[in-house]
Amino acid sequence: MLRQLIVLAIASCLVAHTALGKSAPNNSALAQSPDTSAEIDRYVRTEMRRQKIPGLSLAIARDGHAVYVKSYGVATLEHPVKTKPDTVYQIGSIGKQFTAVAIMLLARDHKLNLDDPLLKYLPELPASWGQITLRLILNHQSGIAQFTTPSRQLLDLSHDYTDAELIRLAASQPLDFEPGTDVSYSDTGYVLLGFVINRVAGMFYGDYLQQRVFGPLGMTRTRIISDTDIVPDRASGYEMDDAGRIHNQSAVSVALNRTADGSLYSTVLDLLKWDRALYGDAVLPGSVLERMWSVDAHRNGQQPLYHYGYGWENIRLRRQRLIEYDGNWQGFQAVMSRYVDKKLSVIILTNLALCRTERLSHTIAGMIDPSLRAYPIAVRDDDAALTQDFQRFLDETAAGSQDLAELSPSARARLVPSVTNTLRRELYEIGPIQQFTLAGRELIAGRLERTYRVEGKDMVDFFTISYTPDQKIDDLDLLQEF
């Protein structure tokens, strides 16, 4: 019965909205192509039915101007209330970019320095953390361990932690690696950055963002999560169990909805205002924003496997630059994708945890601009033996028994040990591989590039491999797609 309710709500409760205070520019691809709008609409409806997404809001912008804003489905299943462009969703880790902006604003005001040690602001942390700087936390190269991993759950989601308790809990775990030598995603690090902001700014980080970012930009619906406040147009969050049944979001304590790793509400209309601000200097100068979108090398000069800037990822999709971040928290999934060279942005907010918002975003971008088309699930494999060689390379890497003979001499210099160590952890995180296919093949300046799609339970990795003429791996790039 519930499944029928979801399908009927998604099929019948569609709300369109195109006004945003500024009209779309005349050269808008969508304004010129009603067929594209219809294609996007059909695709979103189909995916919502397939993935059982109760509600979704979508915004597309060109050069900071909205060209397509539409909401689908319901904000709550108990009383099927239609979603709207100003429906309020939790945005999860998209909030990290605002935490990073707060740090950059404090740095610009000379109240801190990115290369200051974390211990300068949180001296109660272990002395062994002395090499961790604010910069290394921003780009996830600090080595600070996650509170939650596939093999570890340190948080009691019902406990109302004090700041001191969360700091002690973070300090209870050894570092994953020596700071600056590797990269590993760390919500815990951003929680600690929030405490730094509180102390340096002299106010709660959410209040600082309201004062310096949300208020000045007119982002009136963006704020810290609260389960007690009356929040107009707030969506309910949902989770799906392994049997495909939909449940209400899991409850968490007040304290865990106030941390700086991603505890914000927002709307697609507010995030369009944020997208527009990123083309100017309303919050930070363009040079500072570009610095936030840059990927720092490790201390040994090697480039990381993950493309983390400061609160964003800076990745390449078919050689097109993509500044992106997704978020998942408490029954919601979201993504903000900015193809900066194309000046195209796609924003998707949903009220179903772990639905594939990045796949939705990448596919929609490809409908607007074919050069941005997403990788397919599979293409005809013209060299199955080469595919099997790479699969064996991944299996050996995961097992820690890697045969470096698969790598060219230059690849060994660039990828070992930093990238291969990160890759080993990535393969552990993705879990058992459910599908392994060739997703693309190209000749670039006479050199072979093959993209392999590796699907786990909750995410998909696309590995683009450059080969030498004798079919050695010469370079490796990773694009994660949730």
C-alpha positions in Angstrom: 0.0 0.0 0.0 2.8 2.4 0.9 4.6 1.7 -2.4 1.4 2.5 -4.3 1.1 5.7 -2.3 4.6 6.7 -3.3 4.1 5.9 -7.0 0.8 7.8 -7.1 2.1 10.8 -5.3 5.1 11.0 -7.6 3.1 10.6 -10.7 0.4 13.1 -9.8 1.9 15.7 -7.6 4.1 17.7 -9.9 4.7 21.4 -9.3 6.5 23.6 -11.8 8.1 27.0 -11.0 10.2 29.1 -13.3 10.3 32.5 -11.8 13.3 33.4 -9.6 13.3 37.2 -9.6 15.4 37.2 -12.8 14.4 35.8 -16.1 16.4 33.2 -17.9 18.9 34.6 -20.4 17.8 34.4 -24.1 20.7 32.0 -24.9 19.4 29.4 -22.4 19.6 25.9 -23.9 16.4 25.0 -22.1 14.5 28.1 -23.3 15.4 27.3 -26.9 14.7 23.6 -26.6 11.3 22.5 -25.2 12.3 19.0 -26.1 15.1 19.1 -23.6 12.8 20.3 -20.8 10.4 17.4 -21.6 13.3 14.9 -21.7 14.5 16.1 -18.3 11.0 15.9 -16.9 10.4 12.3 -18.2 13.8 11.2 -16.9 13.2 12.7 -13.4 9.7 11.1 -13.1 11.0 7.7 -14.2 13.9 7.8 -11.8 11.7 8.8 -8.9 9.5 5.9 -9.6 12.4 3.5 -10.0 14.2 4.7 -6.9 11.0 5.3 -4.9 12.0 8.9 -4.1 9.0 10.6 -2.4 9.9 14.2 -3.2 12.5 16.1 -5.3 13.3 19.7 -6.2 15.5 20.5 -9.2 17.1 23.7 -10.2 19.3 24.3 -13.3 21.2 27.6 -13.8 23.3 29.1 -16.6 25.9 31.7 -15.6 24.1 32.2 -12.3 20.6 32.6 -13.8 17.9 30.0 -13.3 16.7 28.4 -16.5 14.7 25.5 -15.0 13.2 25.1 -11.6 10.7 22.3 -10.8 9.5 20.3 -7.9 8.1 16.8 -8.0 6.3 14.4 -5.7 5.6 15.0 -2.0 7.3 16.7 0.9 5.7 14.2 3.3 4.1 10.9 2.8 1.8 10.9 5.8 -0.2 13.8 4.4 0.8 14.0 0.7 1.8 17.6 0.6 3.2 18.7 -2.8 6.8 19.8 -2.9 7.6 23.3 -4.0 10.7 25.1 -5.1 10.8 26.6 -1.6 10.4 23.2 0.1 13.0 23.0 2.9 15.3 20.0 2.8 18.3 18.9 4.8 21.4 19.2 2.6 23.9 17.0 4.4 27.6 17.5 3.5 26.8 20.3 1.0 27.0 22.2 4.3 30.7 21.6 4.4 31.3 24.3 1.8 29.8 26.8 4.1 32.0 25.7 7.0 35.0 26.1 4.6 33.7 29.6 3.6 33.5 30.6 7.3 37.1 29.5 7.8 38.2 31.4 4.7 36.4 34.5 5.9 38.1 34.3 9.3 41.4 33.9 7.5 40.7 37.0 5.3 39.9 38.9 8.5 43.3 37.8 9.9 41.7 36.0 12.8 43.3 32.6 11.8 45.7 31.2 9.3 45.0 28.0 7.3 48.4 26.7 8.2 47.9 27.2 11.9 48.0 23.9 13.8 44.6 22.7 15.0 46.1 22.5 18.5 46.3 26.3 18.6 42.6 26.5 18.8 41.7 23.1 20.4 44.7 22.6 22.8 42.9 19.8 24.6 43.5 17.5 21.7 46.5 15.1 21.8 50.0 16.5 21.3 50.5 13.8 18.7 48.1 15.8 16.5 50.6 18.6 16.3 51.1 18.3 12.5 47.4 18.7 11.7 46.7 22.1 10.3 43.4 23.7 9.4 44.2 23.4 5.8 44.7 19.6 6.1 41.3 19.3 7.7 39.7 21.3 4.9 41.1 19.1 2.2 40.7 15.8 4.2 44.4 15.1 4.4 44.5 15.4 8.2 44.3 11.7 9.0 41.5 12.4 11.6 39.4 9.2 11.9 35.7 9.1 11.0 33.3 8.7 13.9 31.5 6.1 11.7 32.9 3.6 9.3 31.7 0.2 7.9 33.5 -1.4 10.9 33.1 1.3 13.6 30.2 3.2 15.1 31.4 5.5 17.8 28.4 7.8 18.0 25.3 7.2 20.1 22.8 9.0 17.8 20.5 9.6 20.8 23.1 11.1 23.1 23.1 14.9 23.3 26.9 15.4 23.2 28.6 18.5 24.5 31.4 20.0 22.4 33.9 18.7 25.0 32.5 15.1 24.6 32.7 15.2 20.8 36.3 16.5 21.0 37.3 13.7 23.4 35.5 11.2 21.2 37.5 12.4 18.2 40.7 12.2 20.1 40.0 8.6 21.3 40.9 7.2 17.9 44.4 7.0 16.4 45.1 9.0 13.2 44.5 7.0 10.0 47.8 8.2 8.6 50.5 10.8 9.1 49.0 14.2 8.3 49.6 15.4 4.8 50.7 12.0 3.4 47.3 10.6 2.3 43.6 11.5 2.0 40.5 10.1 3.7 37.1 11.7 4.0 36.5 12.9 7.5 33.3 14.3 8.9 35.0 14.4 12.2 37.5 16.9 11.0 34.7 19.3 9.9 33.0 18.9 13.3 36.2 20.1 14.8 36.4 23.0 12.4 33.0 24.1 13.7 34.4 24.3 17.2 37.4 26.4 15.9 34.9 28.8 14.3 32.9 29.0 17.5 36.0 30.0 19.5 37.6 32.3 16.9 34.4 34.1 15.9 33.1 34.3 19.4 29.7 32.9 18.3 28.1 29.6 17.2 29.2 28.8 13.6 25.6 28.8 12.4 25.1 32.3 13.7 28.3 33.4 12.0 27.1 32.0 8.7 23.8 33.7 9.1 25.6 37.0 9.7 28.2 36.8 7.0 26.7 34.6 4.3 23.0 33.7 4.4 21.7 37.1 5.5 23.7 39.2 3.0 22.8 36.9 0.1 19.1 36.8 1.0 19.2 33.0 1.7 16.2 33.3 4.0 15.4 29.6 4.2 18.9 28.3 4.9 19.7 27.7 8.6 20.8 25.2 11.2 18.5 22.1 11.5 16.0 22.1 14.4 13.5 19.3 15.2 11.7 21.6 17.7 11.4 24.9 15.7 8.4 25.4 13.5 10.0 25.4 10.0 7.5 26.4 7.3 7.6 24.1 4.2 9.9 21.6 5.8 10.1 18.2 4.1 10.1 14.9 6.0 13.1 12.7 5.5 12.9 9.0 4.6 15.1 5.9 4.5 14.7 2.6 2.6 15.5 -0.7 4.1 17.1 -3.7 2.3 13.6 -5.0 1.4 12.7 -1.7 -0.3 10.4 -0.5 2.4 10.3 3.2 3.2 10.6 4.4 6.8 10.7 7.8 8.5 14.2 9.2 9.1 16.1 8.0 12.1 16.0 10.3 15.0 19.2 11.9 16.2 20.0 14.2 19.2 19.9 17.9 19.1 23.7 18.1 19.3 24.3 16.0 16.2 22.1 18.4 14.2 24.3 21.4 15.1 27.7 20.2 14.0 29.6 21.8 11.1 30.0 18.7 9.0 26.6 19.2 7.4 23.7 20.3 9.7 21.8 22.8 7.5 18.4 23.2 5.9 18.1 24.9 2.5 16.0 25.1 -0.7 16.9 25.0 -4.4 15.9 28.7 -4.6 18.4 29.6 -1.8 21.1 27.4 -3.4 20.5 29.2 -6.7 21.3 32.5 -4.9 24.5 30.8 -3.6 25.4 29.6 -7.1 25.0 33.1 -8.4 27.2 34.5 -5.6 30.0 32.2 -6.6 30.4 34.0 -9.9 31.2 37.3 -8.2 32.8 38.5 -5.0 29.7 39.0 -2.8 31.1 36.6 -0.2 34.8 36.0 -1.2 37.0 37.2 -4.0 37.1 34.9 -7.1 40.8 34.1 -6.4 39.9 32.8 -2.9 37.1 30.7 -4.3 39.4 29.2 -7.0 41.8 28.4 -4.1 39.0 26.6 -2.4 38.3 24.6 -5.5 42.0 23.6 -6.0 43.4 20.2 -4.9 46.5 20.3 -2.7 49.2 17.8 -3.3 50.5 15.6 -0.6 53.6 16.5 1.3 55.6 14.2 -1.0 54.3 16.1 -4.1 52.0 13.3 -5.3 48.5 14.2 -6.3 45.7 12.6 -4.1 43.3 10.0 -5.5 40.4 12.0 -4.1 39.9 15.5 -5.6 39.0 17.4 -2.4 39.3 21.1 -2.3 38.0 23.0 0.7 34.4 21.9 1.1 34.1 20.9 -2.6 35.4 18.2 -5.0 37.2 19.4 -8.1 36.9 16.5 -10.6 36.8 15.9 -14.3 33.9 14.3 -16.2 34.9 13.6 -19.8 37.7 16.1 -19.3 35.2 18.8 -18.3 35.8 20.5 -15.0 33.2 19.7 -12.4 33.0 21.4 -9.0 30.6 19.3 -6.9 29.5 18.0 -3.6 26.8 15.7 -2.4 25.1 15.3 1.0 23.4 12.5 2.9 21.9 12.9 6.3 18.9 11.8 8.3 16.7 10.8 5.4 17.8 13.3 2.8 20.1 13.1 -0.2 21.3 16.2 -2.2 23.9 17.3 -4.7 25.2 20.6 -6.1 27.1 20.2 -9.4 28.8 23.2 -11.1 30.4 22.7 -14.5 32.4 25.9 -14.2 33.8 26.0 -17.7 30.3 25.7 -19.1 28.8 28.0 -16.5 26.1 25.3 -15.9 24.9 24.3 -12.5 22.5 21.5 -11.5 21.1 21.4 -7.9 19.0 18.5 -6.7 17.4 18.1 -3.2 15.5 15.0 -2.2 13.9 13.5 0.9 15.2 9.9 0.5 18.6 8.9 1.9 21.1 7.2 -0.4 19.2 7.8 -3.7 21.5 8.4 -6.6 21.4 12.2 -6.8 24.8 12.5 -8.5 23.8 10.1 -11.2 20.6 12.2 -11.7 22.6 15.4 -11.8 25.3 14.1 -14.3 22.6 12.7 -16.6 20.6 15.9 -16.6 23.7 17.9 -17.4 24.4 15.6 -20.4 20.8 16.2 -21.7 21.6 20.0 -21.7 25.1 19.7 -23.1 26.1 16.4 -24.8 29.8 17.0 -24.0 28.8 16.5 -20.3 27.0 13.2 -20.8 27.3 10.8 -18.0 29.2 7.5 -18.4 26.9 4.6 -19.4 26.6 1.4 -17.3 28.5 -0.5 -20.0 29.8 -0.3 -23.6 31.0 -3.1 -25.8 34.3 -4.3 -24.5 36.8 -4.7 -27.3 39.6 -6.0 -25.0 38.2 -8.2 -22.3 41.7 -9.3 -21.3 42.7 -5.7 -20.5 39.6 -5.3 -18.4 40.4 -8.5 -16.5 43.9 -7.2 -15.9 42.6 -4.0 -14.3 40.1 -6.0 -12.2 42.9 -8.2 -11.0 45.0 -5.0 -10.2 42.1 -3.8 -8.0 41.7 -7.2 -6.3 45.4 -7.3 -5.5 45.4 -3.7 -4.3 42.5 -4.4 -2.0 44.3 -7.5 -0.6 47.5 -5.5 -0.1 49.5 -7.8 -2.4 49.7 -5.5 -5.4 51.9 -6.4 -8.3 53.5 -3.0 -9.3 54.6 -4.6 -12.6 51.1 -3.5 -13.9 52.3 0.2 -13.5 54.6 2.1 -15.8 57.8 3.5 -14.2 56.3 7.0 -14.3 53.0 5.7 -12.8 54.9 4.1 -9.9 56.5 7.5 -9.2 53.2 9.3 -9.2 50.9 6.7 -7.6 53.0 4.8 -5.1 52.5 4.9 -2.1 49.9 7.7 -1.7 47.3 6.8 -4.4 47.6 3.1 -3.9 47.2 3.4 -0.1 44.1 5.5 -0.7 42.8 3.1 -3.3 43.1 0.2 -0.9 40.9 2.0 1.6 38.4 3.0 -1.1 37.9 -0.6 -2.2 37.3 -1.5 1.4 34.7 1.3 1.8 32.9 0.4 -1.4 32.5 -3.2 -0.2 31.9 -6.3 -2.4 31.9 -5.3 -6.1 28.4 -6.0 -7.6 29.2 -5.1 -11.1 32.4 -4.4 -13.1 32.1 -3.1 -16.7 33.9 -1.1 -19.3 32.0 2.3 -19.5 34.1 4.2 -22.0 37.1 4.0 -24.4 38.9 6.8 -26.2 42.2 7.6 -27.9 43.6 10.8 -26.5 46.6 12.2 -28.4 47.2 8.6 -29.6 47.1 7.1 -26.1 44.4 4.7 -25.0 42.1 5.7 -22.1 39.6 3.3 -20.7 37.0 4.0 -18.1 35.8 1.2 -15.9 32.6 1.3 -13.8 32.9 -0.4 -10.4 29.6 -0.7 -8.6 29.2 -1.3 -4.8 26.2 -1.4 -2.6 25.8 2.4 -2.1 28.1 4.0 -4.7 29.7 3.7 -8.1 33.4 4.4 -8.9 34.5 5.3 -12.4 38.3 4.6 -12.9 39.8 6.3 -16.0 43.0 4.6 -16.9 45.6 5.9 -19.3 47.8 3.2 -20.8 51.2 3.1 -22.3 51.7 1.6 -25.8 52.7 -1.7 -24.1 49.4 -1.6 -22.0 50.9 -0.6 -18.7 48.8 1.6 -16.4 50.3 5.1 -16.8 47.8 7.1 -14.9 44.7 6.6 -12.8 41.8 8.9 -12.1 38.7 8.4 -9.9 35.2 9.8 -10.2 32.8 8.7 -7.4 29.1 8.8 -8.2 26.6 8.4 -5.5 
